Amino acid sequence: MEATSGAVLELADHLVRERVQKVTLESTSDYWRIWYYLLEAAGLDVQLVRAQDVKQAPGRPKTDKLDCVWQAKCTERGMLRPSFVPRPRSGSCGLHPAAGRPDRRAHPHYSRLEKLLEDALIKVSAVASKLDTLSVRDMLEALIAGERDPKVLAGLARGKMKAKHDRLVEALTGKFDDHHAELAGCCWTRSTP
């Protein structure tokens, strides 16, 4: 399953219909954010557990599918300790601005931009191979300038990216707000020539 807002919301609806009482997510990098915030917003009781704690619990199976079943059983028995997840500010999806200034070595601004987009539940990197393509650059500039409509943003695609319009709309559906735009603008002005 792709980690796009639409796919996660569809899963959330399914879990609510099935009367799932609790969802456990293993914290892996920032990948958990879209799942945590959207599932919680759908009214599900979501707990985030440290990957290290999960790996140390006895009897952990080796395949992803069996691992999920095992984590569900551990959740039912209360064997997993949930991590603290700070409440996001209004209009934010849990992003806390990083201290310091972007480093110009080896293009770390693209890494920061990608983390920022993922925090805003925008998964454009799942469709575009790089953030520095002309299409994505146009979309980022439009987001920073205030455009939020995923269809309008996807319409900025150029060349071969135009054929990916529907996937782009899905990937650009998120919770990008003015705060994200301000932070992206800081990264973007330092990253553009």
CNS distance restraints for C-alpha pairs under 8 A (distance, minus, plus):
assign (resid   1 and name CA) (resid   7 and name CA) 7.15 0.50 0.50
assign (resid   2 and name CA) (resid   7 and name CA) 6.48 0.50 0.50
assign (resid   3 and name CA) (resid   7 and name CA) 6.49 0.50 0.50
assign (resid   3 and name CA) (resid   8 and name CA) 6.37 0.50 0.50
assign (resid   3 and name CA) (resid  34 and name CA) 7.18 0.50 0.50
assign (resid   3 and name CA) (resid  35 and name CA) 7.60 0.50 0.50
assign (resid   3 and name CA) (resid 123 and name CA) 7.45 0.50 0.50
assign (resid   4 and name CA) (resid   8 and name CA) 6.14 0.50 0.50
assign (resid   4 and name CA) (resid  34 and name CA) 7.76 0.50 0.50
assign (resid   4 and name CA) (resid 121 and name CA) 7.17 0.50 0.50
assign (resid   4 and name CA) (resid 122 and name CA) 7.37 0.50 0.50
assign (resid   4 and name CA) (resid 123 and name CA) 6.24 0.50 0.50
assign (resid   4 and name CA) (resid 170 and name CA) 6.50 0.50 0.50
assign (resid   4 and name CA) (resid 171 and name CA) 5.71 0.50 0.50
assign (resid   4 and name CA) (resid 173 and name CA) 7.58 0.50 0.50
assign (resid   5 and name CA) (resid   9 and name CA) 5.99 0.50 0.50
assign (resid   5 and name CA) (resid  34 and name CA) 7.20 0.50 0.50
assign (resid   5 and name CA) (resid  38 and name CA) 7.54 0.50 0.50
assign (resid   5 and name CA) (resid 121 and name CA) 6.50 0.50 0.50
assign (resid   5 and name CA) (resid 122 and name CA) 7.80 0.50 0.50
assign (resid   5 and name CA) (resid 170 and name CA) 7.20 0.50 0.50
assign (resid   5 and name CA) (resid 171 and name CA) 7.42 0.50 0.50
assign (resid   5 and name CA) (resid 173 and name CA) 6.15 0.50 0.50
assign (resid   5 and name CA) (resid 174 and name CA) 6.01 0.50 0.50
assign (resid   6 and name CA) (resid  10 and name CA) 6.08 0.50 0.50
assign (resid   6 and name CA) (resid 170 and name CA) 6.50 0.50 0.50
assign (resid   6 and name CA) (resid 173 and name CA) 7.43 0.50 0.50
assign (resid   7 and name CA) (resid  11 and name CA) 6.27 0.50 0.50
assign (resid   8 and name CA) (resid  12 and name CA) 6.09 0.50 0.50
assign (resid   8 and name CA) (resid  34 and name CA) 7.68 0.50 0.50
assign (resid   8 and name CA) (resid  35 and name CA) 6.45 0.50 0.50
assign (resid   8 and name CA) (resid  38 and name CA) 6.89 0.50 0.50
assign (resid   8 and name CA) (resid  39 and name CA) 7.31 0.50 0.50
assign (resid   9 and name CA) (resid  13 and name CA) 6.21 0.50 0.50
assign (resid   9 and name CA) (resid  38 and name CA) 6.55 0.50 0.50
assign (resid   9 and name CA) (resid  39 and name CA) 7.09 0.50 0.50
assign (resid   9 and name CA) (resid  42 and name CA) 7.64 0.50 0.50
assign (resid  10 and name CA) (resid  14 and name CA) 6.35 0.50 0.50
assign (resid  11 and name CA) (resid  15 and name CA) 6.15 0.50 0.50
assign (resid  12 and name CA) (resid  16 and name CA) 6.15 0.50 0.50
assign (resid  12 and name CA) (resid  38 and name CA) 7.63 0.50 0.50
assign (resid  12 and name CA) (resid  39 and name CA) 5.50 0.50 0.50
assign (resid  12 and name CA) (resid  42 and name CA) 6.26 0.50 0.50
assign (resid  12 and name CA) (resid  44 and name CA) 7.77 0.50 0.50
assign (resid  13 and name CA) (resid  17 and name CA) 6.15 0.50 0.50
assign (resid  13 and name CA) (resid  42 and name CA) 7.39 0.50 0.50
assign (resid  14 and name CA) (resid  18 and name CA) 6.17 0.50 0.50
assign (resid  15 and name CA) (resid  19 and name CA) 6.19 0.50 0.50
assign (resid  15 and name CA) (resid  20 and name CA) 5.41 0.50 0.50
assign (resid  16 and name CA) (resid  20 and name CA) 6.01 0.50 0.50
assign (resid  16 and name CA) (resid  42 and name CA) 7.87 0.50 0.50
assign (resid  16 and name CA) (resid  43 and name CA) 7.88 0.50 0.50
assign (resid  16 and name CA) (resid  44 and name CA) 7.15 0.50 0.50
assign (resid  20 and name CA) (resid  44 and name CA) 7.71 0.50 0.50
assign (resid  21 and name CA) (resid  44 and name CA) 6.85 0.50 0.50
assign (resid  21 and name CA) (resid  45 and name CA) 6.45 0.50 0.50
assign (resid  22 and name CA) (resid  44 and name CA) 6.51 0.50 0.50
assign (resid  22 and name CA) (resid  45 and name CA) 4.82 0.50 0.50
assign (resid  22 and name CA) (resid  46 and name CA) 5.80 0.50 0.50
assign (resid  22 and name CA) (resid  47 and name CA) 7.53 0.50 0.50
assign (resid  22 and name CA) (resid  75 and name CA) 7.86 0.50 0.50
assign (resid  23 and name CA) (resid  44 and name CA) 7.15 0.50 0.50
assign (resid  23 and name CA) (resid  45 and name CA) 6.19 0.50 0.50
assign (resid  23 and name CA) (resid  46 and name CA) 4.71 0.50 0.50
assign (resid  23 and name CA) (resid  47 and name CA) 6.24 0.50 0.50
assign (resid  24 and name CA) (resid  46 and name CA) 5.90 0.50 0.50
assign (resid  24 and name CA) (resid  47 and name CA) 4.95 0.50 0.50
assign (resid  24 and name CA) (resid  48 and name CA) 5.91 0.50 0.50
assign (resid  24 and name CA) (resid  49 and name CA) 7.04 0.50 0.50
assign (resid  24 and name CA) (resid  71 and name CA) 7.38 0.50 0.50
assign (resid  24 and name CA) (resid  72 and name CA) 7.27 0.50 0.50
assign (resid  24 and name CA) (resid  75 and name CA) 6.89 0.50 0.50
assign (resid  25 and name CA) (resid  32 and name CA) 6.82 0.50 0.50
assign (resid  25 and name CA) (resid  35 and name CA) 7.92 0.50 0.50
assign (resid  25 and name CA) (resid  36 and name CA) 7.37 0.50 0.50
assign (resid  25 and name CA) (resid  46 and name CA) 7.38 0.50 0.50
assign (resid  25 and name CA) (resid  47 and name CA) 6.20 0.50 0.50
assign (resid  25 and name CA) (resid  48 and name CA) 4.83 0.50 0.50
assign (resid  25 and name CA) (resid  49 and name CA) 6.15 0.50 0.50
assign (resid  26 and name CA) (resid  32 and name CA) 7.20 0.50 0.50
assign (resid  26 and name CA) (resid  48 and name CA) 5.88 0.50 0.50
assign (resid  26 and name CA) (resid  49 and name CA) 5.07 0.50 0.50
assign (resid  26 and name CA) (resid  50 and name CA) 5.95 0.50 0.50
assign (resid  26 and name CA) (resid  51 and name CA) 5.42 0.50 0.50
assign (resid  26 and name CA) (resid  54 and name CA) 7.56 0.50 0.50
assign (resid  27 and name CA) (resid  31 and name CA) 7.46 0.50 0.50
assign (resid  27 and name CA) (resid  32 and name CA) 5.71 0.50 0.50
assign (resid  27 and name CA) (resid  48 and name CA) 6.17 0.50 0.50
assign (resid  27 and name CA) (resid  49 and name CA) 5.91 0.50 0.50
assign (resid  27 and name CA) (resid  50 and name CA) 5.31 0.50 0.50
assign (resid  27 and name CA) (resid  51 and name CA) 5.60 0.50 0.50
assign (resid  28 and name CA) (resid  32 and name CA) 6.30 0.50 0.50
assign (resid  28 and name CA) (resid  50 and name CA) 7.98 0.50 0.50
assign (resid  28 and name CA) (resid  51 and name CA) 6.67 0.50 0.50
assign (resid  30 and name CA) (resid 115 and name CA) 7.49 0.50 0.50
assign (resid  30 and name CA) (resid 118 and name CA) 7.62 0.50 0.50
assign (resid  30 and name CA) (resid 119 and name CA) 7.64 0.50 0.50
assign (resid  31 and name CA) (resid  35 and name CA) 7.78 0.50 0.50
assign (resid  31 and name CA) (resid 118 and name CA) 7.85 0.50 0.50
assign (resid  32 and name CA) (resid  36 and name CA) 5.94 0.50 0.50
assign (resid  33 and name CA) (resid  37 and name CA) 6.01 0.50 0.50
assign (resid  33 and name CA) (resid  93 and name CA) 7.86 0.50 0.50
assign (resid  33 and name CA) (resid  94 and name CA) 7.90 0.50 0.50
assign (resid  33 and name CA) (resid 118 and name CA) 7.87 0.50 0.50
assign (resid  33 and name CA) (resid 119 and name CA) 6.65 0.50 0.50
assign (resid  33 and name CA) (resid 121 and name CA) 7.86 0.50 0.50
assign (resid  34 and name CA) (resid  38 and name CA) 5.96 0.50 0.50
assign (resid  34 and name CA) (resid 118 and name CA) 7.48 0.50 0.50
assign (resid  34 and name CA) (resid 119 and name CA) 7.27 0.50 0.50
assign (resid  34 and name CA) (resid 121 and name CA) 5.58 0.50 0.50
assign (resid  35 and name CA) (resid  39 and name CA) 5.80 0.50 0.50
assign (resid  36 and name CA) (resid  40 and name CA) 5.94 0.50 0.50
assign (resid  36 and name CA) (resid  46 and name CA) 6.52 0.50 0.50
assign (resid  36 and name CA) (resid  47 and name CA) 7.87 0.50 0.50
assign (resid  36 and name CA) (resid  48 and name CA) 7.55 0.50 0.50
assign (resid  37 and name CA) (resid  41 and name CA) 6.00 0.50 0.50
assign (resid  37 and name CA) (resid  93 and name CA) 6.91 0.50 0.50
assign (resid  38 and name CA) (resid  42 and name CA) 6.27 0.50 0.50
assign (resid  39 and name CA) (resid  43 and name CA) 6.83 0.50 0.50
assign (resid  39 and name CA) (resid  44 and name CA) 5.78 0.50 0.50
assign (resid  39 and name CA) (resid  46 and name CA) 7.04 0.50 0.50
assign (resid  40 and name CA) (resid  44 and name CA) 4.97 0.50 0.50
assign (resid  40 and name CA) (resid  45 and name CA) 6.27 0.50 0.50
assign (resid  40 and name CA) (resid  46 and name CA) 5.95 0.50 0.50
assign (resid  47 and name CA) (resid  82 and name CA) 5.43 0.50 0.50
assign (resid  47 and name CA) (resid  83 and name CA) 7.22 0.50 0.50
assign (resid  48 and name CA) (resid  82 and name CA) 5.33 0.50 0.50
assign (resid  48 and name CA) (resid  83 and name CA) 5.44 0.50 0.50
assign (resid  48 and name CA) (resid  84 and name CA) 7.73 0.50 0.50
assign (resid  48 and name CA) (resid  85 and name CA) 7.58 0.50 0.50
assign (resid  49 and name CA) (resid  53 and name CA) 7.12 0.50 0.50
assign (resid  49 and name CA) (resid  54 and name CA) 7.14 0.50 0.50
assign (resid  49 and name CA) (resid  80 and name CA) 6.81 0.50 0.50
assign (resid  49 and name CA) (resid  81 and name CA) 6.31 0.50 0.50
assign (resid  49 and name CA) (resid  82 and name CA) 4.84 0.50 0.50
assign (resid  49 and name CA) (resid  83 and name CA) 5.31 0.50 0.50
assign (resid  50 and name CA) (resid  54 and name CA) 6.47 0.50 0.50
assign (resid  50 and name CA) (resid  82 and name CA) 7.62 0.50 0.50
assign (resid  50 and name CA) (resid  83 and name CA) 6.61 0.50 0.50
assign (resid  51 and name CA) (resid  55 and name CA) 6.16 0.50 0.50
assign (resid  52 and name CA) (resid  56 and name CA) 6.33 0.50 0.50
assign (resid  53 and name CA) (resid  57 and name CA) 6.52 0.50 0.50
assign (resid  53 and name CA) (resid  80 and name CA) 7.61 0.50 0.50
assign (resid  53 and name CA) (resid  81 and name CA) 7.98 0.50 0.50
assign (resid  54 and name CA) (resid  71 and name CA) 7.93 0.50 0.50
assign (resid  54 and name CA) (resid  80 and name CA) 7.21 0.50 0.50
assign (resid  55 and name CA) (resid  60 and name CA) 6.90 0.50 0.50
assign (resid  60 and name CA) (resid  67 and name CA) 6.57 0.50 0.50
assign (resid  60 and name CA) (resid  70 and name CA) 6.80 0.50 0.50
assign (resid  61 and name CA) (resid  66 and name CA) 5.88 0.50 0.50
assign (resid  61 and name CA) (resid  67 and name CA) 5.40 0.50 0.50
assign (resid  61 and name CA) (resid  70 and name CA) 7.23 0.50 0.50
assign (resid  62 and name CA) (resid  66 and name CA) 7.13 0.50 0.50
assign (resid  62 and name CA) (resid  67 and name CA) 6.67 0.50 0.50
assign (resid  63 and name CA) (resid  67 and name CA) 5.87 0.50 0.50
assign (resid  64 and name CA) (resid  68 and name CA) 6.25 0.50 0.50
assign (resid  65 and name CA) (resid  69 and name CA) 6.63 0.50 0.50
assign (resid  66 and name CA) (resid  70 and name CA) 6.10 0.50 0.50
assign (resid  67 and name CA) (resid  71 and name CA) 6.08 0.50 0.50
assign (resid  68 and name CA) (resid  72 and name CA) 6.17 0.50 0.50
assign (resid  69 and name CA) (resid  73 and name CA) 6.37 0.50 0.50
assign (resid  70 and name CA) (resid  74 and name CA) 6.24 0.50 0.50
assign (resid  71 and name CA) (resid  75 and name CA) 6.02 0.50 0.50
assign (resid  72 and name CA) (resid  76 and name CA) 6.22 0.50 0.50
assign (resid  73 and name CA) (resid  77 and name CA) 6.35 0.50 0.50
assign (resid  74 and name CA) (resid  78 and name CA) 6.10 0.50 0.50
assign (resid  74 and name CA) (resid  79 and name CA) 5.06 0.50 0.50
assign (resid  74 and name CA) (resid  80 and name CA) 6.29 0.50 0.50
assign (resid  75 and name CA) (resid  79 and name CA) 6.08 0.50 0.50
assign (resid  75 and name CA) (resid  80 and name CA) 6.07 0.50 0.50
assign (resid  86 and name CA) (resid  94 and name CA) 7.24 0.50 0.50
assign (resid  87 and name CA) (resid  94 and name CA) 6.82 0.50 0.50
assign (resid  88 and name CA) (resid  92 and name CA) 5.71 0.50 0.50
assign (resid  88 and name CA) (resid  93 and name CA) 5.60 0.50 0.50
assign (resid  88 and name CA) (resid  94 and name CA) 4.25 0.50 0.50
assign (resid  88 and name CA) (resid  95 and name CA) 7.22 0.50 0.50
assign (resid  89 and name CA) (resid  93 and name CA) 7.42 0.50 0.50
assign (resid  89 and name CA) (resid  94 and name CA) 6.86 0.50 0.50
assign (resid  91 and name CA) (resid 175 and name CA) 7.68 0.50 0.50
assign (resid  91 and name CA) (resid 177 and name CA) 6.41 0.50 0.50
assign (resid  92 and name CA) (resid 120 and name CA) 7.39 0.50 0.50
assign (resid  92 and name CA) (resid 175 and name CA) 7.35 0.50 0.50
assign (resid  92 and name CA) (resid 176 and name CA) 7.81 0.50 0.50
assign (resid  92 and name CA) (resid 177 and name CA) 6.85 0.50 0.50
assign (resid  92 and name CA) (resid 179 and name CA) 7.45 0.50 0.50
assign (resid  92 and name CA) (resid 180 and name CA) 7.86 0.50 0.50
assign (resid  93 and name CA) (resid 119 and name CA) 6.10 0.50 0.50
assign (resid  93 and name CA) (resid 120 and name CA) 5.98 0.50 0.50
assign (resid  93 and name CA) (resid 121 and name CA) 7.82 0.50 0.50
assign (resid  93 and name CA) (resid 175 and name CA) 7.09 0.50 0.50
assign (resid  94 and name CA) (resid 119 and name CA) 6.96 0.50 0.50
assign (resid  95 and name CA) (resid 116 and name CA) 7.55 0.50 0.50
assign (resid  95 and name CA) (resid 119 and name CA) 6.06 0.50 0.50
assign (resid  95 and name CA) (resid 120 and name CA) 7.96 0.50 0.50
assign (resid  97 and name CA) (resid 183 and name CA) 7.51 0.50 0.50
assign (resid 102 and name CA) (resid 108 and name CA) 7.13 0.50 0.50
assign (resid 102 and name CA) (resid 109 and name CA) 6.35 0.50 0.50
assign (resid 102 and name CA) (resid 187 and name CA) 6.86 0.50 0.50
assign (resid 102 and name CA) (resid 190 and name CA) 7.69 0.50 0.50
assign (resid 103 and name CA) (resid 107 and name CA) 7.81 0.50 0.50
assign (resid 103 and name CA) (resid 108 and name CA) 6.35 0.50 0.50
assign (resid 103 and name CA) (resid 109 and name CA) 7.33 0.50 0.50
assign (resid 104 and name CA) (resid 108 and name CA) 6.63 0.50 0.50
assign (resid 104 and name CA) (resid 109 and name CA) 7.31 0.50 0.50
assign (resid 104 and name CA) (resid 190 and name CA) 7.90 0.50 0.50
assign (resid 104 and name CA) (resid 191 and name CA) 7.69 0.50 0.50
assign (resid 107 and name CA) (resid 111 and name CA) 7.52 0.50 0.50
assign (resid 107 and name CA) (resid 191 and name CA) 7.57 0.50 0.50
assign (resid 108 and name CA) (resid 112 and name CA) 6.33 0.50 0.50
assign (resid 109 and name CA) (resid 113 and name CA) 5.97 0.50 0.50
assign (resid 109 and name CA) (resid 187 and name CA) 5.83 0.50 0.50
assign (resid 109 and name CA) (resid 188 and name CA) 7.46 0.50 0.50
assign (resid 109 and name CA) (resid 190 and name CA) 7.79 0.50 0.50
assign (resid 109 and name CA) (resid 191 and name CA) 6.17 0.50 0.50
assign (resid 110 and name CA) (resid 114 and name CA) 6.03 0.50 0.50
assign (resid 110 and name CA) (resid 131 and name CA) 6.68 0.50 0.50
assign (resid 110 and name CA) (resid 132 and name CA) 7.80 0.50 0.50
assign (resid 110 and name CA) (resid 191 and name CA) 7.91 0.50 0.50
assign (resid 111 and name CA) (resid 115 and name CA) 6.28 0.50 0.50
assign (resid 112 and name CA) (resid 116 and name CA) 6.06 0.50 0.50
assign (resid 112 and name CA) (resid 187 and name CA) 7.41 0.50 0.50
assign (resid 113 and name CA) (resid 117 and name CA) 6.07 0.50 0.50
assign (resid 113 and name CA) (resid 184 and name CA) 6.31 0.50 0.50
assign (resid 113 and name CA) (resid 187 and name CA) 6.85 0.50 0.50
assign (resid 113 and name CA) (resid 188 and name CA) 7.92 0.50 0.50
assign (resid 114 and name CA) (resid 118 and name CA) 6.12 0.50 0.50
assign (resid 114 and name CA) (resid 125 and name CA) 7.41 0.50 0.50
assign (resid 114 and name CA) (resid 131 and name CA) 7.70 0.50 0.50
assign (resid 115 and name CA) (resid 119 and name CA) 6.08 0.50 0.50
assign (resid 116 and name CA) (resid 120 and name CA) 6.40 0.50 0.50
assign (resid 116 and name CA) (resid 180 and name CA) 6.95 0.50 0.50
assign (resid 116 and name CA) (resid 183 and name CA) 7.95 0.50 0.50
assign (resid 116 and name CA) (resid 184 and name CA) 7.13 0.50 0.50
assign (resid 117 and name CA) (resid 121 and name CA) 6.30 0.50 0.50
assign (resid 117 and name CA) (resid 122 and name CA) 4.98 0.50 0.50
assign (resid 117 and name CA) (resid 123 and name CA) 6.83 0.50 0.50
assign (resid 117 and name CA) (resid 124 and name CA) 7.96 0.50 0.50
assign (resid 117 and name CA) (resid 176 and name CA) 7.52 0.50 0.50
assign (resid 117 and name CA) (resid 180 and name CA) 7.93 0.50 0.50
assign (resid 118 and name CA) (resid 122 and name CA) 5.17 0.50 0.50
assign (resid 118 and name CA) (resid 123 and name CA) 5.92 0.50 0.50
assign (resid 120 and name CA) (resid 174 and name CA) 5.96 0.50 0.50
assign (resid 120 and name CA) (resid 175 and name CA) 4.94 0.50 0.50
assign (resid 120 and name CA) (resid 176 and name CA) 4.77 0.50 0.50
assign (resid 120 and name CA) (resid 177 and name CA) 7.61 0.50 0.50
assign (resid 120 and name CA) (resid 180 and name CA) 7.12 0.50 0.50
assign (resid 121 and name CA) (resid 173 and name CA) 7.37 0.50 0.50
assign (resid 121 and name CA) (resid 174 and name CA) 4.63 0.50 0.50
assign (resid 121 and name CA) (resid 175 and name CA) 5.94 0.50 0.50
assign (resid 121 and name CA) (resid 176 and name CA) 7.31 0.50 0.50
assign (resid 122 and name CA) (resid 171 and name CA) 5.75 0.50 0.50
assign (resid 122 and name CA) (resid 172 and name CA) 5.09 0.50 0.50
assign (resid 122 and name CA) (resid 173 and name CA) 6.20 0.50 0.50
assign (resid 122 and name CA) (resid 174 and name CA) 5.13 0.50 0.50
assign (resid 122 and name CA) (resid 175 and name CA) 7.44 0.50 0.50
assign (resid 122 and name CA) (resid 176 and name CA) 7.37 0.50 0.50
assign (resid 123 and name CA) (resid 127 and name CA) 7.63 0.50 0.50
assign (resid 123 and name CA) (resid 171 and name CA) 4.69 0.50 0.50
assign (resid 123 and name CA) (resid 172 and name CA) 6.38 0.50 0.50
assign (resid 124 and name CA) (resid 128 and name CA) 6.09 0.50 0.50
assign (resid 124 and name CA) (resid 136 and name CA) 7.86 0.50 0.50
assign (resid 124 and name CA) (resid 168 and name CA) 6.67 0.50 0.50
assign (resid 124 and name CA) (resid 171 and name CA) 5.11 0.50 0.50
assign (resid 124 and name CA) (resid 172 and name CA) 6.12 0.50 0.50
assign (resid 125 and name CA) (resid 129 and name CA) 6.25 0.50 0.50
assign (resid 125 and name CA) (resid 130 and name CA) 6.57 0.50 0.50
assign (resid 125 and name CA) (resid 131 and name CA) 6.80 0.50 0.50
assign (resid 126 and name CA) (resid 171 and name CA) 7.24 0.50 0.50
assign (resid 127 and name CA) (resid 164 and name CA) 7.60 0.50 0.50
assign (resid 127 and name CA) (resid 167 and name CA) 6.79 0.50 0.50
assign (resid 127 and name CA) (resid 168 and name CA) 6.53 0.50 0.50
assign (resid 127 and name CA) (resid 171 and name CA) 7.25 0.50 0.50
assign (resid 128 and name CA) (resid 133 and name CA) 7.89 0.50 0.50
assign (resid 128 and name CA) (resid 136 and name CA) 7.44 0.50 0.50
assign (resid 128 and name CA) (resid 161 and name CA) 7.71 0.50 0.50
assign (resid 130 and name CA) (resid 136 and name CA) 7.95 0.50 0.50
assign (resid 131 and name CA) (resid 136 and name CA) 5.67 0.50 0.50
assign (resid 131 and name CA) (resid 137 and name CA) 6.79 0.50 0.50
assign (resid 132 and name CA) (resid 136 and name CA) 6.46 0.50 0.50
assign (resid 132 and name CA) (resid 137 and name CA) 5.95 0.50 0.50
assign (resid 133 and name CA) (resid 137 and name CA) 6.07 0.50 0.50
assign (resid 134 and name CA) (resid 138 and name CA) 6.17 0.50 0.50
assign (resid 134 and name CA) (resid 158 and name CA) 7.30 0.50 0.50
assign (resid 135 and name CA) (resid 139 and name CA) 6.35 0.50 0.50
assign (resid 135 and name CA) (resid 156 and name CA) 6.30 0.50 0.50
assign (resid 135 and name CA) (resid 157 and name CA) 4.69 0.50 0.50
assign (resid 135 and name CA) (resid 158 and name CA) 5.40 0.50 0.50
assign (resid 135 and name CA) (resid 161 and name CA) 7.21 0.50 0.50
assign (resid 136 and name CA) (resid 140 and name CA) 6.03 0.50 0.50
assign (resid 136 and name CA) (resid 157 and name CA) 7.34 0.50 0.50
assign (resid 137 and name CA) (resid 141 and name CA) 6.14 0.50 0.50
assign (resid 138 and name CA) (resid 142 and name CA) 6.19 0.50 0.50
assign (resid 138 and name CA) (resid 156 and name CA) 6.50 0.50 0.50
assign (resid 138 and name CA) (resid 157 and name CA) 7.88 0.50 0.50
assign (resid 139 and name CA) (resid 143 and name CA) 6.16 0.50 0.50
assign (resid 139 and name CA) (resid 153 and name CA) 5.49 0.50 0.50
assign (resid 139 and name CA) (resid 154 and name CA) 7.38 0.50 0.50
assign (resid 139 and name CA) (resid 156 and name CA) 6.35 0.50 0.50
assign (resid 139 and name CA) (resid 157 and name CA) 7.81 0.50 0.50
assign (resid 140 and name CA) (resid 144 and name CA) 6.14 0.50 0.50
assign (resid 141 and name CA) (resid 145 and name CA) 6.09 0.50 0.50
assign (resid 142 and name CA) (resid 146 and name CA) 6.31 0.50 0.50
assign (resid 142 and name CA) (resid 147 and name CA) 5.37 0.50 0.50
assign (resid 142 and name CA) (resid 153 and name CA) 7.08 0.50 0.50
assign (resid 143 and name CA) (resid 147 and name CA) 4.92 0.50 0.50
assign (resid 143 and name CA) (resid 148 and name CA) 6.19 0.50 0.50
assign (resid 143 and name CA) (resid 153 and name CA) 7.79 0.50 0.50
assign (resid 143 and name CA) (resid 176 and name CA) 7.84 0.50 0.50
assign (resid 143 and name CA) (resid 181 and name CA) 6.62 0.50 0.50
assign (resid 144 and name CA) (resid 181 and name CA) 4.55 0.50 0.50
assign (resid 144 and name CA) (resid 182 and name CA) 7.05 0.50 0.50
assign (resid 144 and name CA) (resid 184 and name CA) 6.67 0.50 0.50
assign (resid 144 and name CA) (resid 185 and name CA) 6.03 0.50 0.50
assign (resid 145 and name CA) (resid 181 and name CA) 7.53 0.50 0.50
assign (resid 146 and name CA) (resid 178 and name CA) 7.48 0.50 0.50
assign (resid 146 and name CA) (resid 181 and name CA) 7.47 0.50 0.50
assign (resid 147 and name CA) (resid 152 and name CA) 7.80 0.50 0.50
assign (resid 147 and name CA) (resid 153 and name CA) 7.29 0.50 0.50
assign (resid 148 and name CA) (resid 152 and name CA) 7.96 0.50 0.50
assign (resid 148 and name CA) (resid 153 and name CA) 7.40 0.50 0.50
assign (resid 148 and name CA) (resid 176 and name CA) 7.24 0.50 0.50
assign (resid 149 and name CA) (resid 153 and name CA) 6.26 0.50 0.50
assign (resid 149 and name CA) (resid 173 and name CA) 7.87 0.50 0.50
assign (resid 150 and name CA) (resid 154 and name CA) 5.94 0.50 0.50
assign (resid 150 and name CA) (resid 168 and name CA) 7.69 0.50 0.50
assign (resid 150 and name CA) (resid 169 and name CA) 4.99 0.50 0.50
assign (resid 150 and name CA) (resid 170 and name CA) 7.49 0.50 0.50
assign (resid 150 and name CA) (resid 172 and name CA) 5.15 0.50 0.50
assign (resid 150 and name CA) (resid 173 and name CA) 5.55 0.50 0.50
assign (resid 151 and name CA) (resid 155 and name CA) 6.06 0.50 0.50
assign (resid 151 and name CA) (resid 169 and name CA) 5.44 0.50 0.50
assign (resid 152 and name CA) (resid 156 and name CA) 6.88 0.50 0.50
assign (resid 153 and name CA) (resid 157 and name CA) 7.76 0.50 0.50
assign (resid 153 and name CA) (resid 169 and name CA) 7.56 0.50 0.50
assign (resid 153 and name CA) (resid 172 and name CA) 7.38 0.50 0.50
assign (resid 154 and name CA) (resid 162 and name CA) 7.96 0.50 0.50
assign (resid 154 and name CA) (resid 165 and name CA) 5.75 0.50 0.50
assign (resid 154 and name CA) (resid 166 and name CA) 7.93 0.50 0.50
assign (resid 154 and name CA) (resid 168 and name CA) 5.43 0.50 0.50
assign (resid 154 and name CA) (resid 169 and name CA) 5.54 0.50 0.50
assign (resid 154 and name CA) (resid 172 and name CA) 7.41 0.50 0.50
assign (resid 155 and name CA) (resid 162 and name CA) 7.46 0.50 0.50
assign (resid 155 and name CA) (resid 165 and name CA) 7.05 0.50 0.50
assign (resid 157 and name CA) (resid 161 and name CA) 5.37 0.50 0.50
assign (resid 157 and name CA) (resid 162 and name CA) 5.09 0.50 0.50
assign (resid 157 and name CA) (resid 165 and name CA) 7.52 0.50 0.50
assign (resid 158 and name CA) (resid 162 and name CA) 5.59 0.50 0.50
assign (resid 160 and name CA) (resid 164 and name CA) 7.63 0.50 0.50
assign (resid 161 and name CA) (resid 165 and name CA) 7.14 0.50 0.50
assign (resid 164 and name CA) (resid 168 and name CA) 6.04 0.50 0.50
assign (resid 165 and name CA) (resid 169 and name CA) 6.18 0.50 0.50
assign (resid 166 and name CA) (resid 170 and name CA) 6.43 0.50 0.50
assign (resid 167 and name CA) (resid 171 and name CA) 6.11 0.50 0.50
assign (resid 168 and name CA) (resid 172 and name CA) 5.88 0.50 0.50
assign (resid 169 and name CA) (resid 173 and name CA) 6.26 0.50 0.50
assign (resid 176 and name CA) (resid 180 and name CA) 5.94 0.50 0.50
assign (resid 176 and name CA) (resid 181 and name CA) 7.27 0.50 0.50
assign (resid 177 and name CA) (resid 181 and name CA) 6.28 0.50 0.50
assign (resid 178 and name CA) (resid 182 and name CA) 6.14 0.50 0.50
assign (resid 179 and name CA) (resid 183 and name CA) 6.36 0.50 0.50
assign (resid 180 and name CA) (resid 184 and name CA) 5.94 0.50 0.50
assign (resid 181 and name CA) (resid 185 and name CA) 5.86 0.50 0.50
assign (resid 182 and name CA) (resid 186 and name CA) 6.43 0.50 0.50
assign (resid 183 and name CA) (resid 187 and name CA) 6.52 0.50 0.50
assign (resid 184 and name CA) (resid 188 and name CA) 5.81 0.50 0.50
assign (resid 185 and name CA) (resid 189 and name CA) 5.97 0.50 0.50
assign (resid 186 and name CA) (resid 190 and name CA) 6.57 0.50 0.50
assign (resid 187 and name CA) (resid 191 and name CA) 6.16 0.50 0.50
assign (resid 188 and name CA) (resid 192 and name CA) 6.08 0.50 0.50
